[in-house]
Structures are given as structure tokens and as C-alpha cells.
């Protein structure tokens, strides 16, 4: 029996036109009528998600920032959050600066649309585009005195070079490093550094415990590397057809995000 459905947002529920199809919207409404808990698990902050979707969008919970927090979408209450402690943030920032890495430090949940940034050389086009999206919420970083403290995450934007990502990841200890494909150019690697216990899977487990639901009663749908913790936790994992080949070799495949793959996964699971 299906008691909870969890879906990624960008590239999974959201199609190439940055819309949720009418079929997928109606599926969410249907699930609600069947008393199935509906969850979106996204890398977006609450601020970013709510700029895209209305306050009455038919979901029950929003897992945001790749599992750094959970919002009750009906009441907009933050139920759970994990931030990087101030001393660790400062240590990582110094290390990245010394490595010559350009990065952003996003403020603690739920204000993680605010950020400070360190620039070394020419900015990656994705870095610039993201700054334009969050214009007015950014500040250049200051180390002495620091103008940052406890933080939700670090964001580093890299060319599509997995070896470089793995090299930087190997230098990060005591934290969770998550790889995501750029939602902007769909090629670059977004390297995200979080509290070591952050993951979409852990956030879903929190909701399962809250509602006394077993993981085998949960459906999960994703499209990217940052969904693997979610897909490995749920009992019924799916990826849409636009997912990387490595993921399609592991998880059951449904139609793409442009062909309402979310609804297809739900239909298969309910059958």
C-alpha cells in the first residue's frame, strides 16, 4: 500500500517549460483525496520554491535544500532544520579560499536565500545567473571580521568535470557533499556542502517516523545524483527518462519530466 509519494522538483515534477503539467497537478490532487502524503524534495530553498509555486500548491510537505529542512506546506512552519555550525563554516571558507575556489555561503535556514560569496577570477556563467536571480540578497565575503556565521550550505559551481568534483570532495571532511547537475545550463556540476546528516533520504525518514509509515510504503521519483539518498531509502524508487544513464541503470525508469513521468510512476506504484 502506498502511503507517501516523494518527488524531486526541477527536472522531475517541473518540466522543461518550468511548469507542472496538468496531468501531474491532477495526480497530486488525486493523491490528496486518497489521503496519500505528498512531498516535494528539492534542492531549492523555501524562498526559491515559493517564488515558483503558489501557497496552495497541492502538497503536504516541502523538503528543501536537499534535506537541510522540512516545511509543513499547509502552515508554512519549519519542522526540522540542520545548519553547519559557525566554527565549521569558518574553517571550510578559509580552506576553500586558500585553494582558490570561488564559492557562496548560504545563510542558515530559513533565510538561506541570503548569501555571501568569495570570488577568485572570472565567475562561472551559472554563478552569475544565480546571482542575478537573487539580486539584493548577496554580499561579498569578509573574513576579518567575518560577515557570515552558522550556514545552511556552501555552493561551488564547477565545469562538467567529475574528476575535479571528486578532488574537492576528498578535501572535505565532517560534512555531507552532494553533487547536482546545474538546473541552469544542465551541464555544470553544482557541489553543495551541508551538515553531515543532511540528505533527502534522512528527511523522508523523519516524516515516515512522524506518520508511522514504513519505507516500503513510500514512492520516490527523481532525476539526478542528489536524489540517490531518497531513492535508496524508499521502497518504490523511480527515475524519469531524462535522468543520467548511470541512474537509469539502477532504478526503474518512467517517462521524462516533459511526458508527465511523475504521474506514470504513481500509476505503476498504485497498480
LINPE-V652990 format. One record per residue. N is the residue number from 1. RES is the residue in one small letter. SS is DSSP state (~ for helix, > for strand, _ for the rest). PSI is psi in degrees with one decimal (* if undefined). Layout:
N&RES&SS&PSI, N&RES&SS&PSI
//
This chain:
1&x&_&135.7, 2&x&_&123.5, 3&x&_&-15.7, 4&x&>&139.7, 5&x&>&125.7, 6&x&>&127.2, 7&x&>&142.6, 8&x&_&167.4, 9&x&_&-77.3, 10&x&>&126.3, 11&x&_&-3.3, 12&x&_&-70.5, 13&x&_&-37.4, 14&x&>&130.0, 15&x&_&-176.0, 16&x&_&-21.4, 17&x&_&10.8, 18&x&_&39.8, 19&x&_&159.0, 20&x&_&123.1, 21&x&_&155.9, 22&x&~&-34.9, 23&x&~&-45.0, 24&x&~&-37.9, 25&x&~&-46.3, 26&x&~&-32.6, 27&x&~&-41.4, 28&x&~&-42.9, 29&x&~&-44.2, 30&x&~&-45.3, 31&x&~&-39.7, 32&x&~&-40.8, 33&x&~&-27.8, 34&x&_&5.2, 35&x&_&31.0, 36&x&_&129.6, 37&x&>&130.5, 38&x&>&125.8, 39&x&>&134.0, 40&x&>&130.2, 41&x&>&107.3, 42&x&_&159.2, 43&x&_&-10.8, 44&x&_&154.2, 45&x&_&164.7, 46&x&~&-40.2, 47&x&~&-48.0, 48&x&~&-44.6, 49&x&~&-43.2, 50&x&~&-14.2, 51&x&~&-23.5, 52&x&~&-39.3, 53&x&_&147.0, 54&x&_&163.4, 55&x&_&-24.3, 56&x&_&20.4, 57&x&_&138.3, 58&x&_&68.0, 59&x&_&165.7, 60&x&_&-36.6, 61&x&>&148.5, 62&x&>&111.9, 63&x&>&119.3, 64&x&>&166.4, 65&x&~&46.3, 66&x&~&24.6, 67&x&~&4.7, 68&x&_&-16.0, 69&x&>&162.0, 70&x&>&131.7, 71&x&>&134.5, 72&x&>&112.4, 73&x&_&-16.3, 74&x&_&-44.8, 75&x&_&-15.5, 76&x&_&19.3, 77&x&>&135.9, 78&x&>&116.5, 79&x&>&-23.0, 80&x&>&138.8, 81&x&>&149.5, 82&x&_&117.3, 83&x&_&156.5, 84&x&>&131.5, 85&x&_&153.8, 86&x&~&-45.8, 87&x&~&-39.3, 88&x&~&-39.5, 89&x&~&-45.8, 90&x&~&-41.0, 91&x&~&-42.9, 92&x&~&-41.9, 93&x&~&-42.9, 94&x&~&-43.2, 95&x&~&-45.7, 96&x&~&-40.0, 97&x&~&-44.7, 98&x&~&-24.8, 99&x&_&-5.9, 100&x&_&25.7, 101&x&_&132.0, 102&x&_&134.5, 103&x&>&167.3, 104&x&>&144.9, 105&x&>&114.0, 106&x&>&135.9, 107&x&>&166.7, 108&x&_&149.6, 109&x&_&137.4, 110&x&_&13.4, 111&x&_&30.2, 112&x&_&17.4, 113&x&_&-11.8, 114&x&_&145.3, 115&x&>&159.8, 116&x&>&156.3, 117&x&>&148.3, 118&x&>&128.0, 119&x&_&128.3, 120&x&_&101.6, 121&x&_&-162.7, 122&x&_&136.6, 123&x&_&142.8, 124&x&_&140.3, 125&x&~&-36.5, 126&x&~&-38.5, 127&x&~&-44.6, 128&x&~&-45.7, 129&x&~&-39.5, 130&x&~&-36.4, 131&x&~&-39.2, 132&x&~&-36.9, 133&x&~&-34.4, 134&x&_&31.3, 135&x&_&130.7, 136&x&_&-10.9, 137&x&_&7.1, 138&x&>&153.5, 139&x&>&142.6, 140&x&>&145.4, 141&x&_&147.2, 142&x&_&129.7, 143&x&>&-25.2, 144&x&_&95.6, 145&x&_&155.2, 146&x&>&138.6, 147&x&_&31.2, 148&x&_&155.1, 149&x&_&-128.0, 150&x&_&141.3, 151&x&>&151.5, 152&x&>&-45.6, 153&x&>&166.7, 154&x&>&148.7, 155&x&>&124.6, 156&x&>&130.4, 157&x&>&122.2, 158&x&>&156.5, 159&x&_&166.9, 160&x&_&69.9, 161&x&_&89.0, 162&x&~&-32.2, 163&x&~&-40.9, 164&x&~&-40.4, 165&x&~&-48.0, 166&x&~&-35.8, 167&x&~&-48.6, 168&x&~&-38.0, 169&x&~&-38.6, 170&x&~&-18.2, 171&x&_&-2.7, 172&x&_&116.3, 173&x&_&151.4, 174&x&_&16.6, 175&x&>&169.6, 176&x&>&124.5, 177&x&>&125.5, 178&x&>&134.5, 179&x&>&132.2, 180&x&>&147.9, 181&x&>&137.0, 182&x&_&127.5, 183&x&_&-1.5, 184&x&_&-60.7, 185&x&_&-4.2, 186&x&_&21.1, 187&x&_&-45.3, 188&x&_&158.6, 189&x&>&125.5, 190&x&>&114.8, 191&x&>&119.3, 192&x&>&131.9, 193&x&>&122.0, 194&x&>&175.4, 195&x&>&144.9, 196&x&_&-19.3, 197&x&_&5.1, 198&x&_&129.5, 199&x&_&154.4, 200&x&~&-36.1, 201&x&~&-43.8, 202&x&~&-37.2, 203&x&~&-39.4, 204&x&~&-39.4, 205&x&~&-38.2, 206&x&~&-45.8, 207&x&~&-37.3, 208&x&~&-43.3, 209&x&~&-38.3, 210&x&~&-38.6, 211&x&~&6.2, 212&x&_&51.9, 213&x&_&136.7, 214&x&_&151.2, 215&x&~&-26.7, 216&x&~&-13.7, 217&x&~&11.8, 218&x&>&134.4, 219&x&>&136.1, 220&x&>&135.9, 221&x&>&129.6, 222&x&>&-177.9, 223&x&_&-0.8, 224&x&_&175.2, 225&x&~&-31.7, 226&x&~&3.2, 227&x&~&-4.8, 228&x&~&-37.1, 229&x&~&-39.3, 230&x&~&-49.9, 231&x&~&-32.1, 232&x&~&-22.2, 233&x&~&-41.9, 234&x&_&160.0, 235&x&_&-23.8, 236&x&>&84.2, 237&x&>&143.1, 238&x&>&150.9, 239&x&>&148.3, 240&x&>&162.1, 241&x&_&-17.9, 242&x&_&9.4, 243&x&_&158.7, 244&x&_&151.0, 245&x&~&-36.0, 246&x&~&-36.9, 247&x&~&-36.1, 248&x&~&-21.6, 249&x&_&-16.5, 250&x&_&-41.9, 251&x&_&156.5, 252&x&>&134.1, 253&x&>&140.0, 254&x&>&-175.4, 255&x&_&167.4, 256&x&_&172.2, 257&x&~&-22.5, 258&x&~&-4.4, 259&x&~&28.4, 260&x&_&47.8, 261&x&~&-30.4, 262&x&~&-49.1, 263&x&~&-37.0, 264&x&~&-41.9, 265&x&~&-42.6, 266&x&~&-42.6, 267&x&~&-45.4, 268&x&~&-43.6, 269&x&~&-39.8, 270&x&~&-26.3, 271&x&_&*
//
